């Protein structure tokens, strides 16, 4: 490691420490907002199924499956996956 790289290390670490709480907070808020929207969509989905004649118990089961598809690991996976120009679409 050269002298220049060694002197930059504290600056890089300080920058990461300074910005990471904000990033974590914004990510958490975005996840909670997405969960709320998924829950609202699930409720609308259940209402639609029931109004079209599906038994309420079955409509509730299907809407629960629909609304719980969002997980924190899938949400965070969207941040770390990088699609380059050669990635399949």
Steps between C-alpha positions, in 0.01 A plus 500: 500500500639842414513799730221677310265200532577470871419866561169472311375205706381705802315737267325212326405337831375831638290559188343155523425544871351844438270396214394150607244598770312711245512222245372246752220735607393577143510132407293407805241766425479390136449140612223599743330707230514202261357269768211743558426518128514119476254470790263751338524315167433172678185646657376624162580162345299320771204736454506439126506124544213509748290731283546264205355214705799325657442366853641746757733243661662408167524867397675577830750217447585617150529864601725408795734316264493795262572754774781313675715450192718800589784414737790708628754270332331537162473876553869537588594265216371764261762741628798270458418334169660688217384440149778573261461544127546124444249389767188316382178698521 
